[in-house]
Amino acid sequence: LCQEAPTRFYRSMIGGDCVSCEMTDENNPFIEPLIVIGVLLVGALIYAALNRSHLQERYRANADQILTVHNHGTMMFVTYQIIASLSKAFEFGGGSGYPRPFKQILDSVSGIFTIDVVGVLHLDCIGRANFKTQLLASTL
């Protein structure tokens, strides 16, 4: 519904309201995700560079536990994707969805866990994001 407005808008992942794509001093839709991704990436690279030998030693000593945690994390990630998708499918079919506190938590992080590239990077501001564009962006 945000795309049908006369000027371009995107749906905020945090509040769910429509925010203008107009770039002003107070509103730049691209800066927030880029800052978060950039800070996390730079921080991880600096930490890995400073502690390379220590990290390699700890990995060798705990390889089995790391693999177990990785597999459990993957299962939880996929389970969360299924839970989020079921809620949206149920609401699309006319259902009421999940109860309010759980739905708010689910909606606040669903853009990251459901790999919504269009929503996280606000690709709607660059151009109209129809289903084909969203599918291409998600598979790349």
MARMARSE-798749 format. One record per residue (C-alpha): z, x, y; residue number from 1. Coordinates in pm, 1 decimal, padded with zeros to 6 digits. Each point is the difference from the previous one (the first is absolute). Layout:
N
((Z,X,Y),NUM),
...
***
This chain:
140
((00000.0,00000.0,00000.0),1),
((00053.0,00293.4,00234.3),2),
((-00368.1,00091.9,-00022.0),3),
((-00113.0,-00344.2,00119.8),4),
((00150.6,00047.5,00347.0),5),
((-00239.6,00066.0,00292.9),6),
((00121.7,00358.9,00031.2),7),
((00067.6,00222.4,-00298.5),8),
((00344.8,-00009.3,-00158.1),9),
((00160.5,00139.2,-00313.9),10),
((00292.7,-00137.1,-00196.6),11),
((00315.0,00207.9,00038.3),12),
((00142.0,00097.0,-00338.3),13),
((00357.2,-00004.8,00127.1),14),
((00018.9,-00329.5,00187.8),15),
((-00310.4,-00172.4,-00131.3),16),
((-00109.5,-00096.3,00351.3),17),
((-00338.7,00068.7,00158.4),18),
((-00014.2,00312.4,00217.0),19),
((-00289.4,00083.0,00232.1),20),
((-00234.7,00285.2,-00090.7),21),
((-00028.7,00091.6,00367.6),22),
((00116.2,00357.4,00049.2),23),
((00249.0,00027.6,00282.6),24),
((00289.9,00232.3,00070.7),25),
((00238.0,-00240.3,-00176.1),26),
((-00231.5,-00098.5,-00286.3),27),
((-00207.0,00237.0,-00210.6),28),
((-00048.7,-00151.5,-00347.0),29),
((-00102.4,00330.8,-00158.6),30),
((00276.6,00227.2,00121.5),31),
((00294.6,-00130.1,-00206.8),32),
((-00148.7,00047.7,-00348.1),33),
((-00152.9,00334.3,00094.4),34),
((00328.3,00135.7,00137.9),35),
((00196.0,-00103.3,-00309.5),36),
((-00258.1,00141.0,-00241.4),37),
((-00037.4,00319.4,00203.5),38),
((00373.4,00069.0,00029.5),39),
((00058.7,-00060.4,-00370.5),40),
((-00293.0,00219.0,-00100.9),41),
((00091.5,00288.2,00230.6),42),
((00365.5,-00017.4,-00104.3),43),
((-00087.5,00006.5,-00370.5),44),
((-00240.0,00292.6,00045.7),45),
((00251.6,00204.9,00198.6),46),
((00273.4,-00065.6,-00254.0),47),
((-00229.9,00092.3,-00291.0),48),
((-00117.7,00318.3,00171.8),49),
((00353.5,00117.2,00077.0),50),
((00136.9,-00078.1,-00345.9),51),
((-00297.7,00064.5,-00228.3),52),
((00166.0,00229.8,-00255.3),53),
((00313.7,-00214.6,-00011.9),54),
((-00205.8,-00316.2,-00053.9),55),
((-00205.3,00160.9,-00278.6),56),
((00315.0,00119.7,-00173.3),57),
((00162.6,-00345.3,00021.5),58),
((-00317.4,-00165.8,-00128.3),59),
((-00013.9,00225.6,-00306.0),60),
((00368.2,-00065.0,-00075.4),61),
((-00026.8,-00378.9,00041.5),62),
((-00358.0,-00079.3,-00105.8),63),
((00100.7,-00267.5,-00254.0),64),
((00229.1,-00183.5,00241.7),65),
((-00260.8,00016.7,00277.0),66),
((-00262.6,-00147.0,-00231.5),67),
((00239.9,-00279.0,-00103.6),68),
((00081.6,-00087.3,00362.1),69),
((-00371.8,00007.9,00084.1),70),
((-00081.8,-00243.7,-00280.7),71),
((00283.9,-00235.7,00095.1),72),
((-00106.8,00013.7,00366.0),73),
((-00355.9,-00088.2,-00096.6),74),
((00120.4,-00299.3,-00202.3),75),
((00215.7,-00121.8,00291.5),76),
((-00288.7,00042.7,00245.6),77),
((-00236.6,-00201.9,-00219.2),78),
((00267.0,-00266.4,-00060.6),79),
((00052.8,-00034.8,00375.7),80),
((-00374.7,-00039.2,00050.4),81),
((-00005.5,-00279.7,-00258.1),82),
((00300.6,-00177.3,00157.3),83),
((-00159.6,00015.3,00346.9),84),
((-00336.1,-00121.0,-00130.7),85),
((00154.6,-00291.3,-00191.4),86),
((00177.4,-00120.9,00312.1),87),
((-00320.1,00001.6,00204.6),88),
((-00197.3,-00171.4,-00276.0),89),
((00267.6,-00267.8,-00039.7),90),
((00007.9,-00067.1,00376.8),91),
((-00380.0,-00012.0,00010.5),92),
((00009.4,-00271.2,-00266.6),93),
((00233.9,-00211.1,00215.3),94),
((00336.7,00114.0,-00133.5),95),
((00300.4,00082.3,00212.4),96),
((00029.4,00366.0,-00099.6),97),
((00317.5,00202.1,-00038.8),98),
((00334.1,-00081.0,00170.3),99),
((00038.9,00122.5,00357.3),100),
((00202.9,00325.6,-00027.0),101),
((-00206.2,00129.8,-00292.2),102),
((-00327.5,-00103.5,00165.0),103),
((00088.2,00182.3,00323.5),104),
((00075.9,00321.7,-00187.4),105),
((-00315.8,-00037.1,-00206.1),106),
((-00217.4,-00066.0,00306.1),107),
((00141.5,00292.0,00197.9),108),
((-00107.3,00261.9,-00254.6),109),
((-00289.2,-00175.3,-00173.8),110),
((-00265.8,00174.9,00210.2),111),
((00102.7,00336.3,-00139.7),112),
((00058.9,-00096.2,-00362.7),113),
((-00303.9,-00222.7,-00032.1),114),
((-00216.6,00271.2,00153.4),115),
((-00120.9,-00214.2,00289.0),116),
((-00204.1,00269.1,00178.0),117),
((-00140.9,-00252.6,00246.3),118),
((00346.5,-00120.9,00099.7),119),
((00170.0,00340.4,00016.5),120),
((-00272.5,00174.4,00202.4),121),
((-00097.9,-00311.5,00202.3),122),
((-00368.1,00020.8,-00093.6),123),
((-00041.5,-00353.0,00140.1),124),
((00006.7,00157.0,00347.0),125),
((-00304.4,00213.9,-00076.2),126),
((-00206.2,-00293.5,-00124.3),127),
((00019.6,-00324.3,-00191.6),128),
((00170.0,00062.7,-00332.8),129),
((-00148.0,-00245.1,-00246.2),130),
((00063.8,00008.8,-00374.7),131),
((-00277.6,00250.8,-00067.9),132),
((00132.4,00243.2,00262.5),133),
((00355.6,-00032.5,-00131.7),134),
((-00116.4,00058.7,-00358.4),135),
((-00196.6,00310.4,00099.1),136),
((00289.6,00141.2,00203.9),137),
((00246.7,-00060.2,-00284.9),138),
((-00218.4,00163.5,-00265.0),139),
((-00079.7,00308.8,00204.1),140),
***
